[in-house]
Amino acid sequence: MSKSASFAKHRMREIGNTQYRPEQQDMCSELRHEFPDDSITMEVWVHYEVESGRLSVAIIDIMNTTLGVCYRLNGAIHNNNRAEIHDWEQRLYLESLGYLVIDVSTTN
C-alpha cells in the first residue's frame, strides 16, 4: 500500500468511517438502479505516477467502470487547503487517464 493510500485509510478510521459509508452505499444503489447494465463498484483503486515520478493512488468512492466515471464523495475532511490541493491534483491525473470525475459534497 502506498503512503497516500495508507494515509487515506488511516484518516477514514480516525474519523470513524467504515470502508463503505452509508452515503456511499446509498449512492451506489441509486447508480446501479439508474445504470442497470453498467458495472458500478465501490472503493476502486487507480494507481498513477505524478510528475516527480512518485507513485500515488486514488481511492475512488464509486466508479461506473463501464463509462469510466469516478464519483468522489467529499465530506468535511475535504474542506481544508491540503485536501483541496490533493483532490485537485488527483482530479488532473484521473482526467489525464481518461476518467470523468464527479465530485459530490456530502456535507450539509
N, C-alpha and C positions, 0 to 999 in steps of 0.2 A: 504494500500500500504506500503510495507516495505521501510526502509530508502534507500536501494540501488536502488529500483525501482523509488522512488520519485527523487533521485539524477539523475538517468539516464534521466528521463523525463524533469527535470529542465535543465540539460545540453543540451538536444536536443532543447528546447525552446530558451535557451540562445544563441546558435549558429545559430538559425534561421531554424532549421529543423522542418518540419511538421512530423506528426506521420508516414506518408508514403512518403518517399523521392522519387524523380524521378528515381534515380538509383535502388532503391528498387522495385518500380513498374515495371521498365523495366525488371529487372532480374526475378521477379515473373512471368511476362508474358512469358518470354523465357522458364522458367522451366515448366510452365503449357503447353506450346506447346511441349516441349521435353518429358514430362511425362503426357500425356493427361488422363490417367486412375488413376493417383495419386492425393491425396489431398495436394495441395500446399497452405499454408496460410502465412500471414504476422503478425508480432508482436505477436508471441506466447510466453506466459509467462510460464517458467518452474521453479518451486519452488524447492529448495534444502536446506539441512542443512549442514553447514560447521563443521569442527572438533570441534570448540569451542561450538557447539550447537546453534549458531546463525542461524536464518533463512535468506535466501537470495533468490533472483530471478534473473534469466537470461531472458532478453527480446530478443528473437531470431528474427532477422530481417525477415528471410524467413525460413519456415520449410516444408520439404516434410514429412508430418506426416505418410504417407503410408510406407516410407522406413526408417523413423527415422533419417533423415539427416537435420542438422541445418546449415544454411548459415548465417554467420555473416559478414556484410558489414562494413569494417573498414576504416573510413575516418581519417583525420588528428588528430582528438581528441584521437585516439588510439595510437598516437606516442609519448607517454611520459612514464616514468618509472612506475608511479602509475597505468595508464591504462593497461600497458603491464602485470603487476603483477595481476591485477584484471581479465584481459582476460585469462591469463594462469590458474588462479585458477578456473575460470568459465568453461574453457575447460575441466579440470580434472574432475570436478563434473558432467558435462554433459556426458562425456565419461563413467564415472562410472555408470551412469543411462542407458547406452546402446545406446546413440546417437552418430552418426558420425558427427563431427564438421568440417566444411569447412570455412576457413577464406578467404574473398575476399577483396583485397585492392581496395578502391575507390579513392585513391589519385593518382595524375599524377606524 
